Amino acid sequence: MSISITVTAGVSDEGASKFFGSPAVPAGWEETFEEDVIFFCQINLREIAPFDPENRLPHSGYLYLFFDTAETPYRPIVRLFDGQPDTVIDDFNDISEAFSPLTQAYEMHFERGDDRGEGIRLFGEPCGWPYEEAPPALLMQYDPLETDMPFMDEVDGFLYLFYEEDITDAFLQIERS
């Protein structure tokens, strides 16, 4: 079962699930990022709990996705924090003119999704998987043409983030409160 994600410009709360804008993170994280890292999204895991009966992710805390843009393709940085963030990093994505439009936040809204559908979603199968072998486990499918978000909006295709069998092994850093 996949979880479909729709977005609206702006956020009601800095701790809300969102793409881009200013990440709300645990104290001390602001010093842990290299200068070429951009904030992609944060997911308040309580918000997806009703749509994740298989418990593929914890149902408390936050999942964060960042990208190291020093090389192409961008390297994903995934962090999981089991607690409530207490620090907002303003202008995180204002590292260069190319990424400055990503300072605008887009709030996420979740619902049950089509496991093979287009759009932005968590889990399921990659839309249009062109290979004979089965796809790896999908964490997120991002369709840059699905919204007006200015990230990879010149790409006609999908950004896929995959994970290993045990999803917690996919996280490069797990923080506990």
Contacts in CASP RR format, 6 or more apart in sequence:
PFRMAT RR
TARGET T0000
AUTHOR 0000-0000-0000
METHOD contacts of the structure
MODEL  1
MSISITVTAGVSDEGASKFFGSPAVPAGWEETFEEDVIFFCQINLREIAP
FDPENRLPHSGYLYLFFDTAETPYRPIVRLFDGQPDTVIDDFNDISEAFS
PLTQAYEMHFERGDDRGEGIRLFGEPCGWPYEEAPPALLMQYDPLETDMP
FMDEVDGFLYLFYEEDITDAFLQIERS
1 51 0 8 1.000
1 52 0 8 1.000
1 53 0 8 1.000
1 54 0 8 1.000
1 112 0 8 1.000
1 113 0 8 1.000
1 115 0 8 1.000
1 123 0 8 1.000
1 124 0 8 1.000
2 112 0 8 1.000
2 113 0 8 1.000
2 114 0 8 1.000
2 115 0 8 1.000
2 117 0 8 1.000
2 121 0 8 1.000
2 122 0 8 1.000
2 123 0 8 1.000
2 124 0 8 1.000
3 48 0 8 1.000
3 51 0 8 1.000
3 52 0 8 1.000
3 110 0 8 1.000
3 111 0 8 1.000
3 112 0 8 1.000
3 113 0 8 1.000
3 121 0 8 1.000
3 122 0 8 1.000
3 123 0 8 1.000
4 110 0 8 1.000
4 111 0 8 1.000
4 112 0 8 1.000
4 113 0 8 1.000
4 114 0 8 1.000
4 119 0 8 1.000
4 120 0 8 1.000
4 121 0 8 1.000
5 108 0 8 1.000
5 109 0 8 1.000
5 110 0 8 1.000
5 119 0 8 1.000
5 120 0 8 1.000
5 121 0 8 1.000
5 122 0 8 1.000
6 108 0 8 1.000
6 109 0 8 1.000
6 111 0 8 1.000
6 120 0 8 1.000
6 147 0 8 1.000
7 18 0 8 1.000
7 19 0 8 1.000
7 106 0 8 1.000
7 107 0 8 1.000
7 108 0 8 1.000
7 109 0 8 1.000
7 120 0 8 1.000
7 147 0 8 1.000
7 149 0 8 1.000
8 106 0 8 1.000
8 107 0 8 1.000
8 109 0 8 1.000
9 104 0 8 1.000
9 105 0 8 1.000
9 106 0 8 1.000
9 107 0 8 1.000
9 148 0 8 1.000
10 18 0 8 1.000
10 104 0 8 1.000
10 105 0 8 1.000
10 106 0 8 1.000
10 107 0 8 1.000
11 18 0 8 1.000
11 21 0 8 1.000
11 105 0 8 1.000
11 106 0 8 1.000
11 107 0 8 1.000
12 107 0 8 1.000
14 22 0 8 1.000
14 24 0 8 1.000
14 88 0 8 1.000
15 24 0 8 1.000
15 42 0 8 1.000
15 44 0 8 1.000
15 62 0 8 1.000
15 85 0 8 1.000
16 44 0 8 1.000
16 47 0 8 1.000
16 107 0 8 1.000
16 108 0 8 1.000
17 41 0 8 1.000
17 42 0 8 1.000
17 43 0 8 1.000
17 44 0 8 1.000
17 47 0 8 1.000
17 48 0 8 1.000
17 107 0 8 1.000
17 108 0 8 1.000
17 110 0 8 1.000
18 41 0 8 1.000
18 42 0 8 1.000
18 105 0 8 1.000
18 106 0 8 1.000
18 107 0 8 1.000
18 108 0 8 1.000
19 40 0 8 1.000
19 41 0 8 1.000
19 105 0 8 1.000
19 106 0 8 1.000
19 108 0 8 1.000
19 149 0 8 1.000
19 151 0 8 1.000
20 39 0 8 1.000
20 40 0 8 1.000
20 41 0 8 1.000
20 93 0 8 1.000
20 102 0 8 1.000
20 103 0 8 1.000
20 104 0 8 1.000
20 105 0 8 1.000
20 106 0 8 1.000
20 149 0 8 1.000
20 151 0 8 1.000
21 39 0 8 1.000
21 92 0 8 1.000
21 93 0 8 1.000
21 102 0 8 1.000
21 103 0 8 1.000
21 104 0 8 1.000
21 105 0 8 1.000
22 39 0 8 1.000
22 88 0 8 1.000
22 89 0 8 1.000
22 90 0 8 1.000
22 91 0 8 1.000
22 92 0 8 1.000
22 103 0 8 1.000
22 105 0 8 1.000
23 39 0 8 1.000
23 42 0 8 1.000
23 64 0 8 1.000
23 85 0 8 1.000
23 88 0 8 1.000
23 89 0 8 1.000
23 92 0 8 1.000
24 42 0 8 1.000
24 62 0 8 1.000
24 85 0 8 1.000
24 86 0 8 1.000
24 87 0 8 1.000
24 88 0 8 1.000
25 42 0 8 1.000
25 64 0 8 1.000
25 81 0 8 1.000
25 85 0 8 1.000
25 87 0 8 1.000
25 88 0 8 1.000
25 89 0 8 1.000
26 81 0 8 1.000
26 83 0 8 1.000
26 85 0 8 1.000
26 86 0 8 1.000
26 87 0 8 1.000
26 175 0 8 1.000
26 177 0 8 1.000
27 86 0 8 1.000
27 87 0 8 1.000
28 87 0 8 1.000
29 79 0 8 1.000
29 87 0 8 1.000
29 89 0 8 1.000
29 175 0 8 1.000
30 87 0 8 1.000
30 89 0 8 1.000
33 66 0 8 1.000
34 68 0 8 1.000
34 70 0 8 1.000
35 95 0 8 1.000
36 68 0 8 1.000
36 69 0 8 1.000
36 70 0 8 1.000
36 95 0 8 1.000
37 66 0 8 1.000
37 67 0 8 1.000
37 68 0 8 1.000
37 69 0 8 1.000
37 77 0 8 1.000
37 95 0 8 1.000
38 66 0 8 1.000
38 67 0 8 1.000
38 69 0 8 1.000
38 92 0 8 1.000
38 93 0 8 1.000
38 95 0 8 1.000
38 99 0 8 1.000
38 102 0 8 1.000
39 64 0 8 1.000
39 66 0 8 1.000
39 89 0 8 1.000
39 92 0 8 1.000
39 93 0 8 1.000
39 102 0 8 1.000
40 65 0 8 1.000
40 66 0 8 1.000
40 67 0 8 1.000
40 76 0 8 1.000
40 151 0 8 1.000
41 64 0 8 1.000
41 65 0 8 1.000
41 108 0 8 1.000
42 62 0 8 1.000
42 63 0 8 1.000
42 64 0 8 1.000
42 65 0 8 1.000
42 85 0 8 1.000
43 62 0 8 1.000
43 63 0 8 1.000
43 64 0 8 1.000
43 108 0 8 1.000
43 122 0 8 1.000
44 61 0 8 1.000
44 62 0 8 1.000
45 57 0 8 1.000
45 58 0 8 1.000
45 59 0 8 1.000
45 60 0 8 1.000
45 61 0 8 1.000
45 62 0 8 1.000
45 63 0 8 1.000
46 59 0 8 1.000
46 60 0 8 1.000
46 61 0 8 1.000
47 108 0 8 1.000
47 110 0 8 1.000
48 57 0 8 1.000
48 59 0 8 1.000
48 110 0 8 1.000
48 122 0 8 1.000
49 59 0 8 1.000
51 110 0 8 1.000
51 111 0 8 1.000
51 112 0 8 1.000
51 113 0 8 1.000
52 59 0 8 1.000
52 123 0 8 1.000
56 123 0 8 1.000
56 167 0 8 1.000
57 63 0 8 1.000
57 167 0 8 1.000
58 80 0 8 1.000
58 82 0 8 1.000
60 82 0 8 1.000
60 83 0 8 1.000
61 80 0 8 1.000
61 81 0 8 1.000
61 82 0 8 1.000
61 83 0 8 1.000
61 84 0 8 1.000
62 80 0 8 1.000
62 81 0 8 1.000
62 83 0 8 1.000
62 85 0 8 1.000
63 78 0 8 1.000
63 79 0 8 1.000
63 80 0 8 1.000
64 78 0 8 1.000
64 79 0 8 1.000
64 80 0 8 1.000
64 81 0 8 1.000
65 76 0 8 1.000
65 77 0 8 1.000
65 78 0 8 1.000
65 140 0 8 1.000
65 161 0 8 1.000
66 76 0 8 1.000
66 77 0 8 1.000
66 78 0 8 1.000
66 79 0 8 1.000
67 74 0 8 1.000
67 75 0 8 1.000
67 76 0 8 1.000
67 77 0 8 1.000
68 74 0 8 1.000
68 75 0 8 1.000
68 76 0 8 1.000
68 77 0 8 1.000
69 95 0 8 1.000
69 99 0 8 1.000
76 161 0 8 1.000
77 172 0 8 1.000
77 173 0 8 1.000
78 139 0 8 1.000
78 161 0 8 1.000
78 170 0 8 1.000
78 171 0 8 1.000
78 172 0 8 1.000
78 173 0 8 1.000
79 171 0 8 1.000
79 172 0 8 1.000
79 173 0 8 1.000
79 174 0 8 1.000
79 175 0 8 1.000
80 168 0 8 1.000
80 171 0 8 1.000
80 173 0 8 1.000
80 174 0 8 1.000
80 175 0 8 1.000
81 174 0 8 1.000
81 175 0 8 1.000
81 176 0 8 1.000
81 177 0 8 1.000
82 174 0 8 1.000
82 175 0 8 1.000
82 176 0 8 1.000
82 177 0 8 1.000
83 176 0 8 1.000
83 177 0 8 1.000
84 177 0 8 1.000
91 103 0 8 1.000
92 103 0 8 1.000
93 99 0 8 1.000
93 100 0 8 1.000
93 102 0 8 1.000
93 103 0 8 1.000
94 100 0 8 1.000
94 103 0 8 1.000
101 150 0 8 1.000
102 150 0 8 1.000
102 151 0 8 1.000
104 150 0 8 1.000
106 147 0 8 1.000
106 149 0 8 1.000
113 121 0 8 1.000
114 121 0 8 1.000
115 123 0 8 1.000
115 124 0 8 1.000
115 125 0 8 1.000
116 124 0 8 1.000
116 125 0 8 1.000
116 127 0 8 1.000
116 128 0 8 1.000
117 127 0 8 1.000
118 127 0 8 1.000
118 143 0 8 1.000
118 146 0 8 1.000
119 127 0 8 1.000
119 141 0 8 1.000
119 143 0 8 1.000
119 146 0 8 1.000
119 158 0 8 1.000
120 140 0 8 1.000
120 141 0 8 1.000
120 142 0 8 1.000
120 143 0 8 1.000
120 146 0 8 1.000
120 147 0 8 1.000
121 140 0 8 1.000
121 141 0 8 1.000
122 138 0 8 1.000
122 139 0 8 1.000
122 140 0 8 1.000
123 138 0 8 1.000
123 139 0 8 1.000
124 138 0 8 1.000
124 141 0 8 1.000
125 135 0 8 1.000
125 138 0 8 1.000
126 135 0 8 1.000
126 138 0 8 1.000
126 141 0 8 1.000
126 158 0 8 1.000
126 160 0 8 1.000
127 141 0 8 1.000
127 143 0 8 1.000
127 158 0 8 1.000
129 135 0 8 1.000
135 162 0 8 1.000
136 162 0 8 1.000
136 163 0 8 1.000
137 162 0 8 1.000
137 163 0 8 1.000
137 164 0 8 1.000
137 165 0 8 1.000
137 167 0 8 1.000
138 160 0 8 1.000
138 161 0 8 1.000
138 162 0 8 1.000
138 163 0 8 1.000
139 161 0 8 1.000
139 162 0 8 1.000
139 163 0 8 1.000
139 167 0 8 1.000
139 170 0 8 1.000
140 159 0 8 1.000
140 160 0 8 1.000
140 161 0 8 1.000
141 158 0 8 1.000
141 159 0 8 1.000
141 160 0 8 1.000
141 161 0 8 1.000
142 152 0 8 1.000
142 158 0 8 1.000
142 159 0 8 1.000
142 160 0 8 1.000
142 161 0 8 1.000
143 157 0 8 1.000
143 158 0 8 1.000
143 159 0 8 1.000
144 151 0 8 1.000
144 152 0 8 1.000
144 153 0 8 1.000
144 154 0 8 1.000
144 155 0 8 1.000
144 157 0 8 1.000
144 159 0 8 1.000
145 153 0 8 1.000
145 155 0 8 1.000
145 156 0 8 1.000
145 157 0 8 1.000
152 159 0 8 1.000
162 170 0 8 1.000
163 169 0 8 1.000
163 170 0 8 1.000
164 170 0 8 1.000
168 174 0 8 1.000
END
